[in-house]
Structure formats: structure tokens, C-alpha cells
Amino acid sequence: MSDKLKVGISIGDVNGIGLEIIIKTLADHRLLDFFTPIVYGNTKVASFHRKAIGISDFSFNVIQHPDQAHEKRPNMINCWQEDVKITLGESNEIGGKYAFLSLERATDDLINQKIDALVTAPINKHNIQQENFNFPGHTEYIQSRTSSSDVLMFMISEELKVGVVTGHIPVKDIAAHITKDAIINKLSLMNDSLKTDFWIQKPKIAVLGLNPHAGDHGLIGTEDQELIVPAIQEANEQDIFAFGPYPADGFFAGGHYRQFDGVLAMYHDQGLIPFKQIAFHNGVNFTAGLPVIRTSPDHGTGYDIAGKNKASEQSFREAIFAALSIVNRRREQEQLLANPLKIRKLTKDRD
């Protein structure tokens, strides 16, 4: 049996750039030395996108089950049989319907350990809403499917790793969701992930303030002093090396993020705007805290460039390699943790 990891790939919105970046990535056959790709979609839809971007020398090996995957070929599981009307660049019900069929089948196989990791192409959070998908995004859907109590949206790159306390919620609701417990929970998830998934022994985590100038000692809001500071203090008591709160503008503009292994932002744009500026095309969205491994590129459906052969596959490729690295680190750590027990047993047997 091969040791190569199987990476499942959901195709995202069929009217967006998902299949374009998937095909461009897997067209580089050198990548198949590192993993076995299994795309959850439909060969007719994939062929439409392949022709739209002018790639001729590429095809999928059609399989019914991950166990049938060919190690040296890009594989595809057909998640539906009917013809699909593709309208490139348009957000509609069709795009959401088939994005969910792909995601649902891939998630089933991920949970049932038929694949080792899942990389998700971008969905439209509006048109995917339906009876079986009533979530703000991938993160919350997979959290629900795995019955995980809490997860962290963790944007990762070599230059910067940023997590958020609040994710996809309206700006007007952010302050109400910033609590001491919520901050401590996210710090704990980030700390555990930095240790387990990135092998950083004693992570240093910077915590950003909620208000401008981190509240300026209560002159511009009280949350920083009343909630964030106590949360940082309690986290340190739990052996989490957290520091702050730092005013976000000066923290990133001054390059202070380089002194830390991770940064906890209070809300979505506070963390993701600087992350996408700094990481550029190398950023990856990783859901920390799950029992399974899921990554995605750090961009959206790209309707404006769909089918124009303009989409960069760089972030998607990085998402695949991030998933592979995390799988390998988790498994190696499990082996390392198991080995001392085996050694003790062998010693007792010899005695």
C-alpha cells in the first residue's frame, strides 16, 4: 500500500474560478509525486472550464471511490450525472447547488477517513444557502459536521499567521461577541495549533485591541481594558505566551508582527486585510481545532475573471502543500508521543 496522502478537493462555485485554479495546479504533473488528488465534481463541468482557459493536454481519471484513485493521475469522482448550465461570472442558484454537492461528498469522505485532507475551492456564501447548508461558510459547515465545539479561522503563510476571535458576522455585532472567554478559547486553539500543526514549541502570540489605539486607556472604548487585558493575563496563567493588546495599525505598519508566531485579531477585516496585503498570493485559510484537516486559498470565487485564464493558482497550490505538511506533522507527533510508551513497555519486558 502506498504512503502517498490522498487530498480531496471540492470544486466550489461552478461559475467561478475554482476549477480553473484546480486544473492549472494539477496540470503540473510534478505535484503528483507528493500526493494523490481526488477532485469531487463532474467531468463535463471540468471539461467546460478546461476548454474555456485553453488547456488541451489534461484529463481526469474517473473513479467511484477514493480507494480507486490512480497515484499518477488527477482523479475525479462524479458527484452528479445531470448536465449543468454554466454561466461564467454569474452568481446563481446553480453555482450554489453544485458547490454544495461537491463539498458534501468530499466532507463525507474526509470524516470517514477515505481521504487524508480536504482543500476547498471558493464558494459563494449567499447562493450556497439551502436546506442542508445554513452556515456563513466552509468553516462553520465542517465544524458542524465534525461536532467540534470551537474552531479558529487561521490564515497562514510563511510571513504571518493570523486568527480571528469573530468571523463572518456584521460589524455592528462584533463588540457584543468579544468576551473574555471567547478570547481565551481562540488563544488556546491558536496555541495548540502552532505547537501541533507547525511544531513551534513555545509560540508567542500577539493580541490586537478592539478599539482604535487599543482603547487609549478607556478614552476610546472600554473593551480593551475590561475584556482583552484580563483574557491575556488568564491565558498567561495557562502557559500561553500572549502579549498585548496592540493597536492594529501601528502593529502591522511597524512590522511588529515579525516578532510573533501568531496574531489574534478581534474581527475579520482587522486581521485579513493586513494578512492578504503581506502574504499576497501565498496565503492559506486553515481551520484549526478540527479533528480533520481542511485548507483553502485565501481568495474568493473571482467571478470577474472566471473563464478568462487570469486566475492565479498559487494560493491554491500553497493550500495543498499546507494541508500535506499539517497531516504529516500531526501523524509524526502522534508517533513521537506513542514511542515513549512503547519504549517503557519494552524495558519492562526485558526486566
Secondary structure, 3 states (H helix, E strand, C coil): CCCCEEEEEECCCCCCCHHHHHHHHHCCHHHHHCEEEEEEECHHHHHHHHHHCCCCCCCCEEECCHHHCCCCCCEEEECCCCCCCCCCCCCCHHHHHHHHHHHHHHHHHHHCCCCCEEEECCCCCCCCCECCECCCCHHHHHHHHCCCCCCEEEEECCCCEEEECCCCCCHHHHHHHCCHHHHHHHHHHHHHHHHHCCCCCCCEEEEECCCHHHHCCCCCCCHHHHHHHHHHHHHHHCCCEEEEEECHHHHHHCCHHHHCCEEEECCHHHHHHHHHHHHHHHCEEEEECCCCCEEEECCCCCHHHCCCCCCCCHHHHHHHHHHHHHHHHHHHHHHHHHHHHHHHHHHHHHC
